[in-house]
Amino acid sequence: MQTVTTYYLCPTNFRGSRIKAITSGKSSVVLDWDDSLNSDENHVLALKAICKKLNWTVRTWSIGHLHDGSTVFVNASDTITID
């Protein structure tokens, strides 16, 4: 099972705002921030981009947010039961 973490990248003098998606396996993709979308939609767009890059067909993800503002997606098709 892999996780995908997405991060907002602040604009610089040379580039506008961007979003980066990185897998636990260290594959990554960076997209320009889409101002027509809200924050959650931009993070999901980055998730879709990394899945497309890696040819992942997983359709069900759980989402969580970390204290640093990043978003974590976990493949929800693998489940365990904790007693």
WOFEN-V643029 format. One line per field, one symbol per residue. ss: DSSP state (H for helix, E for strand, - for the rest). burial: # if it has 16 or more other C-alpha atoms within 10 Angstrom, else .. A space follows every 50 residues. Layout:
# WOFEN-V643029
ss: ???
burial: ???
This chain:
# WOFEN-V643029
ss: --EEEEEEE--------EEEEEE----EEEEE------HHHHHHHHHHHH HHHH------EEEEE-----EEEEE--------
burial: ...######........######....######........##.###### #.........#........######........
